[in-house]
Amino acid sequence: MKIHVTDYAGATHEIHAEADWPLMECIKAAGLPLPAECGGCCLCSTCHVYVAPEWAARLPSRSADEETTLADAPDVLDASRLSCQIRITPDLDGLAVTLAPTLA
């Protein structure tokens, strides 16, 4: 599966995504500069991404933990998600996200 990730400089990368992996791990495995400081524990918001509007409805809603963590993140939008909380499924082949600004 492929995911399209726009980095902090505005360049878009098509990366490989493994089924059932967190999106955060796919982005890191591709060598993109995603801090993800808490390692996927939904605690730090440094894996914050913006999901392209056409993909938002295909994702499960944010959990209460994700909402709490995003409350402390900079530049939160309706499209904001923590990439550690998005599990890759075949339905997400082609997903497009943009790395959001972080405090890290």
Residue pairs with C-beta under 8 A, 6 or more apart in sequence:
1 16
1 17
1 18
1 19
1 88
1 90
1 92
1 93
1 94
2 14
2 15
2 16
2 17
2 93
2 94
3 14
3 15
3 16
3 17
3 23
3 26
3 27
3 88
3 92
3 94
3 95
3 96
3 97
4 12
4 13
4 14
4 15
4 94
4 95
4 96
4 97
5 12
5 13
5 15
5 27
5 30
5 32
5 49
5 96
5 97
5 98
5 99
6 12
6 13
6 96
6 97
6 98
6 99
7 13
7 32
7 33
7 99
8 33
8 99
8 101
13 30
13 32
15 26
15 27
15 29
15 30
15 32
16 26
16 29
16 30
17 23
17 26
17 88
17 92
17 93
17 95
18 25
18 26
18 88
19 88
19 89
19 90
20 87
20 88
20 89
21 87
21 88
22 40
22 83
22 84
22 85
22 86
22 87
22 88
23 49
23 83
23 84
23 86
23 87
23 88
23 95
23 97
24 34
24 36
24 40
24 47
24 82
24 83
24 84
24 86
25 40
26 88
27 34
27 36
27 47
27 49
27 83
27 99
28 34
28 36
32 99
33 99
34 46
34 47
34 83
34 99
35 46
35 47
35 102
35 104
36 44
36 46
36 47
36 83
36 84
37 44
37 46
37 104
38 44
38 46
38 84
40 47
40 84
41 84
42 63
42 65
42 66
42 69
42 82
42 84
42 85
43 69
44 69
44 104
45 69
45 70
45 72
45 73
45 82
45 102
45 103
46 102
46 103
46 104
47 82
47 83
47 84
48 70
48 73
48 76
48 80
48 81
48 82
48 83
48 99
48 100
48 101
48 102
49 80
49 81
49 82
49 83
49 97
49 98
49 99
49 100
50 77
50 79
50 80
50 81
50 97
50 98
50 100
51 59
51 79
51 80
51 81
51 95
51 96
51 97
52 79
52 95
52 96
52 97
52 98
53 79
54 96
55 92
55 95
55 96
55 97
56 78
56 79
58 91
58 92
58 95
59 81
59 86
59 92
62 70
62 81
62 85
63 85
66 81
66 82
66 85
69 82
70 76
70 80
70 82
73 80
73 100
73 102
73 103
74 100
74 101
74 102
74 103
75 100
75 101
80 100
81 97
83 97
86 92
88 95
